[in-house]
Amino acid sequence: MIDVVAMGELLIDFTPGGTNSKGMKIFTQNPGGAPANVLAMNTRLGGKTAFIGKVGQDAFGMFLWEVLKGKGIDTSGLVFDPATPTTLAFVHLDEKGDRSFSFYRSPGADQMLTPKEVALHLIDNCGVFHFGSVSLTHDPCRSAVFYAAEYAKKQCKLVSFDPNIRLMLWEDAEDARAQIERAIKYADILKVSEEEMAFLTGTQDLDTGSKRLLDKGAALVLVSLGEQGAYYRNHSSSGHVPAYPVNTVDTTGAGDAFIGAFLWKNKGMMREELAFMNPVQLKQMVRFANAAGAMTTTGSGAIPAMPDLEQIQSFMREKEDVLSCRQ
């Protein structure tokens, strides 16, 4: 049994790596792509995971395949495209470690996955099917993702959706909104950033925005708030869980680590359990996810910076001991 199957983009993140002797920026090759990041975090915690997607039949694609295999992620759903190169993204960091991206994807191999290439046997054997919106920007991958999401729902799998909006990849914002709205209808767990909540609901108010998203059909809505923590809402409660303070180096992959850790915590749960979960238990799960996300920001790159279970538990004990001493 596979705990989580994720589908979507798998690409190279070139992250800042200092400067050379002439003062020119150096970029370091890192594995990236939100769905793969989610799986890497879940696997790091002991989960069994599998990836569905496409990379180029090039050196970058082989590198990504080797990384996934090395992390223990099932790659039987990974397809190699001999004609289209692996997608590349250059990460730019500001003084706070917040990132922006420049994509080289016109097209990229991740866009070229077709419905016929979707490894349905992986979905048959999973507990959770997870996807994002980057793979919805263009066909044929858009059709492939909706085909897989529809199949997962028919197989009564728990469906997790993180829009992870990158508007520069879309032809226009209204198309992005329309496709994401369509995808939300499949979601049992919907994870958004504060900015994505505002884009989708027209409000920055967490209480109002999260309720509007829940009303679209999810059992649970999670709003990641960066250094402010996270907000949750299901059908019986809502609330805010503060973040753990850390010295942030690079925020790349923090939201992916958050949802990857949360999906590990909710292993085996059904939709109704999430919809009406005891708020104390739900807060503990969000707190654990916050810790995973926070720790990921203390290193460079997404997957290389993700902590394991022992590190997260030790981190949470240490931080809570410090907070207790201050009270």
C-alpha positions as CSV (number, residue, x, y, z in Angstrom):
1,M,0.0,0.0,0.0
2,I,1.3,3.5,-1.0
3,D,0.6,6.3,1.5
4,V,0.7,9.2,-1.0
5,V,0.8,9.4,-4.8
6,A,1.6,12.8,-6.1
7,M,1.3,14.0,-9.7
8,G,2.7,17.0,-11.5
9,E,5.9,18.9,-12.2
10,L,9.3,17.5,-11.5
11,L,12.0,20.0,-12.4
12,I,15.4,21.5,-11.6
13,D,15.6,24.3,-9.1
14,F,18.8,26.4,-9.5
15,T,19.2,28.0,-6.1
16,P,21.6,30.8,-5.2
17,G,25.0,29.3,-4.0
18,G,27.0,32.5,-3.3
19,T,29.3,34.2,-5.7
20,N,32.5,33.2,-7.5
21,S,35.9,35.0,-7.3
22,K,34.7,37.6,-9.8
23,G,31.6,38.4,-7.8
24,M,29.2,36.6,-10.2
25,K,26.3,34.7,-8.8
26,I,26.6,30.9,-8.5
27,F,23.5,28.7,-8.8
28,T,23.3,25.2,-7.4
29,Q,21.4,22.4,-9.1
30,N,18.6,21.0,-6.8
31,P,15.7,18.7,-7.4
32,G,12.4,20.6,-7.3
33,G,8.7,20.7,-8.2
34,A,6.1,21.0,-5.5
35,P,4.5,17.5,-5.8
36,A,7.9,15.8,-5.6
37,N,8.8,18.0,-2.6
38,V,5.7,16.8,-0.9
39,L,6.6,13.2,-1.5
40,A,10.2,13.8,-0.3
41,M,9.0,15.2,3.0
42,N,6.5,12.3,3.5
43,T,9.1,9.7,2.6
44,R,11.6,11.4,5.0
45,L,9.2,10.7,7.8
46,G,8.8,7.0,6.8
47,G,5.9,7.2,4.4
48,K,5.6,5.1,1.3
49,T,5.2,7.3,-1.8
50,A,5.1,7.3,-5.6
51,F,5.4,9.9,-8.3
52,I,3.5,10.4,-11.6
53,G,4.9,12.8,-14.1
54,K,7.3,13.4,-17.0
55,V,10.9,14.7,-17.4
56,G,13.2,15.1,-20.4
57,Q,15.4,12.2,-21.5
58,D,18.4,14.4,-20.7
59,A,21.0,14.7,-18.0
60,F,18.6,16.8,-15.8
61,G,15.8,14.2,-16.1
62,M,18.2,11.4,-15.2
63,F,19.4,13.4,-12.2
64,L,15.8,13.8,-11.0
65,W,15.0,10.1,-11.5
66,E,18.1,9.2,-9.4
67,V,17.1,11.6,-6.7
68,L,13.6,10.2,-6.4
69,K,14.9,6.6,-6.3
70,G,17.6,7.6,-3.8
71,K,14.8,9.1,-1.5
72,G,12.8,5.9,-1.7
73,I,10.1,7.3,-3.9
74,D,8.5,4.9,-6.4
75,T,9.4,6.1,-9.9
76,S,7.4,3.6,-11.9
77,G,5.0,6.4,-12.9
78,L,7.8,8.6,-14.2
79,V,7.9,9.0,-18.0
80,F,10.9,10.2,-20.0
81,D,10.3,12.5,-23.0
82,P,12.9,12.2,-25.8
83,A,11.8,15.4,-27.5
84,T,11.2,17.9,-24.8
85,P,13.7,19.1,-22.2
86,T,13.3,18.9,-18.4
87,T,11.8,22.1,-17.0
88,L,14.2,24.5,-15.2
89,A,13.5,27.1,-12.6
90,F,15.9,29.7,-11.2
91,V,15.2,30.7,-7.7
92,H,15.8,34.3,-6.5
93,L,16.0,35.1,-2.8
94,D,15.4,38.5,-1.2
95,E,17.1,39.6,2.1
96,K,14.5,37.7,4.1
97,G,15.0,34.5,2.2
98,D,11.7,34.8,0.4
99,R,11.9,33.4,-3.1
100,S,10.7,34.2,-6.6
101,F,11.2,32.1,-9.7
102,S,12.2,32.4,-13.4
103,F,11.0,29.4,-15.3
104,Y,12.4,27.9,-18.5
105,R,9.3,25.9,-19.7
106,S,8.2,26.7,-23.3
107,P,7.4,23.8,-23.3
108,G,9.0,21.7,-20.6
109,A,8.7,17.9,-20.3
110,D,6.4,18.1,-17.3
111,Q,3.7,19.7,-19.5
112,M,3.8,16.8,-22.0
113,L,2.3,13.9,-19.9
114,T,-0.8,12.5,-21.6
115,P,-3.8,10.7,-20.0
116,K,-2.7,7.4,-21.5
117,E,0.7,7.7,-19.7
118,V,-0.9,8.1,-16.2
119,A,0.1,5.1,-14.0
120,L,-3.4,4.2,-12.7
121,H,-2.1,1.2,-10.8
122,L,-0.3,3.6,-8.4
123,I,-3.6,5.4,-7.6
124,D,-5.3,2.0,-7.2
125,N,-2.9,1.2,-4.4
126,C,-2.7,4.6,-2.6
127,G,-4.3,6.2,0.4
128,V,-4.0,9.8,-0.8
129,F,-3.7,11.4,-4.3
130,H,-2.0,14.8,-4.3
131,F,-1.6,17.4,-7.0
132,G,-1.1,21.1,-7.7
133,S,-2.0,23.7,-10.3
134,V,1.3,24.1,-12.2
135,S,0.4,20.9,-14.1
136,L,-2.9,22.5,-15.1
137,T,-1.4,25.4,-17.1
138,H,-1.4,23.5,-20.5
139,D,-2.5,20.4,-22.2
140,P,-1.9,17.5,-22.5
141,C,-0.8,17.5,-18.8
142,R,-3.9,19.4,-17.8
143,S,-6.1,16.6,-19.2
144,A,-3.9,14.0,-17.6
145,V,-4.2,15.5,-14.2
146,F,-8.0,15.9,-14.3
147,Y,-8.3,12.3,-15.6
148,A,-6.2,11.1,-12.7
149,A,-8.1,13.2,-10.1
150,E,-11.4,11.9,-11.4
151,Y,-10.1,8.4,-11.3
152,A,-8.9,8.9,-7.7
153,K,-12.3,10.2,-6.6
154,K,-14.1,7.2,-8.2
155,Q,-11.7,4.9,-6.3
156,C,-12.7,6.7,-3.1
157,K,-9.1,7.9,-2.4
158,L,-8.5,11.0,-0.2
159,V,-7.6,13.8,-2.6
160,S,-5.2,16.6,-1.6
161,F,-4.8,19.8,-3.7
162,D,-2.3,22.6,-3.3
163,P,-2.8,25.3,-5.9
164,N,0.8,26.5,-5.5
165,I,0.0,29.3,-8.0
166,R,2.7,30.6,-10.3
167,L,0.8,33.2,-12.4
168,M,3.8,33.8,-14.7
169,L,3.2,30.3,-16.1
170,W,-0.4,31.0,-17.1
171,E,-1.6,32.8,-20.2
172,D,-3.9,34.9,-18.0
173,A,-5.1,35.0,-14.4
174,E,-8.7,34.3,-15.2
175,D,-7.7,31.0,-16.9
176,A,-5.7,30.1,-13.8
177,R,-8.7,30.9,-11.5
178,A,-11.1,28.9,-13.7
179,Q,-8.8,25.8,-13.8
180,I,-8.1,25.9,-10.0
181,E,-11.8,26.3,-9.2
182,R,-12.4,23.2,-11.3
183,A,-9.6,21.3,-9.4
184,I,-10.9,22.4,-6.0
185,K,-14.1,20.4,-6.5
186,Y,-12.0,17.2,-6.3
187,A,-10.2,18.2,-3.0
188,D,-10.8,16.7,0.4
189,I,-7.8,18.5,1.8
190,L,-7.2,22.0,0.3
191,K,-3.9,23.7,1.2
192,V,-3.4,27.3,0.1
193,S,-1.0,30.2,1.0
194,E,-2.5,33.4,2.3
195,E,-2.0,35.1,-1.1
196,E,-3.6,32.1,-2.9
197,M,-6.6,32.3,-0.5
198,A,-7.0,36.0,-1.4
199,F,-6.7,35.3,-5.1
200,L,-9.4,32.6,-5.0
201,T,-11.8,34.3,-2.6
202,G,-11.3,38.0,-2.9
203,T,-10.5,38.5,0.8
204,Q,-7.5,38.4,3.1
205,D,-9.6,37.7,6.1
206,L,-8.7,34.2,7.3
207,D,-12.0,33.4,8.8
208,T,-14.1,34.5,5.8
209,G,-11.6,33.3,3.2
210,S,-11.2,29.8,4.7
211,K,-15.0,29.4,5.0
212,R,-15.5,30.3,1.4
213,L,-13.0,27.7,0.4
214,L,-14.5,25.1,2.6
215,D,-17.9,25.8,1.1
216,K,-16.4,24.7,-2.3
217,G,-16.5,21.1,-1.1
218,A,-13.3,20.4,0.9
219,A,-13.3,18.5,4.2
220,L,-10.4,20.5,5.5
221,V,-8.8,23.8,4.5
222,L,-5.2,24.7,5.5
223,V,-3.8,28.2,5.0
224,S,-0.1,28.5,5.4
225,L,1.0,31.9,6.7
226,G,4.8,31.7,6.5
227,E,6.4,33.1,9.7
228,Q,2.9,33.6,11.1
229,G,2.2,29.8,11.2
230,A,-1.0,28.4,9.7
231,Y,-4.8,28.6,9.9
232,Y,-7.1,25.6,9.7
233,R,-10.8,25.1,9.1
234,N,-12.9,22.0,8.9
235,H,-16.6,21.5,9.4
236,S,-16.5,21.6,13.2
237,S,-13.8,24.1,14.1
238,S,-11.2,26.6,13.0
239,G,-8.2,28.3,14.4
240,H,-4.7,29.7,14.1
241,V,-1.5,27.8,15.0
242,P,1.6,30.0,15.5
243,A,4.9,29.2,13.7
244,Y,8.1,28.1,15.3
245,P,10.7,30.9,15.1
246,V,13.8,30.0,13.1
247,N,16.7,31.7,11.3
248,T,15.4,31.5,7.7
249,V,17.9,31.0,4.9
250,D,15.6,29.9,2.0
251,T,11.8,29.5,2.0
252,T,11.8,27.2,-1.1
253,G,9.7,24.1,-0.4
254,A,8.5,25.2,3.0
255,G,4.8,24.9,2.1
256,D,5.5,21.6,0.4
257,A,7.2,20.3,3.6
258,F,4.2,21.5,5.5
259,I,1.6,19.5,3.5
260,G,3.9,16.5,3.1
261,A,4.3,16.3,6.9
262,F,0.5,16.9,7.4
263,L,-0.3,14.1,5.0
264,W,2.0,11.8,7.0
265,K,0.2,12.7,10.2
266,N,-3.2,12.0,8.7
267,K,-2.3,8.5,7.3
268,G,-5.2,6.2,7.2
269,M,-7.8,8.9,7.9
270,M,-11.0,9.1,5.9
271,R,-12.7,12.3,4.7
272,E,-15.3,12.4,7.5
273,E,-12.6,12.1,10.2
274,L,-10.8,15.2,8.8
275,A,-14.1,17.1,8.4
276,F,-15.1,16.7,12.1
277,M,-11.7,16.0,13.8
278,N,-11.3,17.1,17.4
279,P,-9.7,20.5,17.3
280,V,-7.0,19.6,19.9
281,Q,-5.8,16.7,17.6
282,L,-6.1,18.9,14.5
283,K,-4.0,21.6,16.1
284,Q,-1.3,19.1,17.0
285,M,-1.1,17.9,13.4
286,V,-0.9,21.5,12.1
287,R,1.8,22.2,14.7
288,F,3.9,19.3,13.5
289,A,3.5,20.4,9.9
290,N,4.5,23.9,11.0
291,A,7.7,22.5,12.5
292,A,8.5,20.6,9.3
293,G,8.0,23.7,7.2
294,A,10.0,26.0,9.5
295,M,13.0,23.6,9.7
296,T,13.1,23.3,5.9
297,T,13.6,27.1,5.6
298,T,16.9,26.9,7.6
299,G,18.8,25.2,4.8
300,S,19.2,25.9,1.1
301,G,17.0,24.1,-1.5
302,A,13.8,22.2,-0.8
303,I,14.4,18.5,-0.7
304,P,18.0,18.7,0.7
305,A,16.8,20.8,3.7
306,M,13.9,18.6,4.8
307,P,14.2,17.2,8.4
308,D,13.4,13.6,9.5
309,L,11.0,12.6,12.3
310,E,13.6,12.6,15.1
311,Q,14.8,16.0,14.1
312,I,11.3,17.4,14.0
313,Q,10.4,15.9,17.4
314,S,13.6,17.2,19.0
315,F,13.0,20.6,17.5
316,M,9.5,20.8,18.8
317,R,10.6,19.8,22.3
318,E,13.4,22.3,22.3
319,K,11.2,25.2,21.1
320,E,8.4,24.3,23.5
321,D,10.9,24.2,26.4
322,V,12.1,27.6,25.5
323,L,8.5,29.0,25.3
324,S,7.7,27.4,28.7
325,C,10.8,29.1,30.3
326,R,9.6,32.5,29.0
327,Q,6.2,32.2,30.5
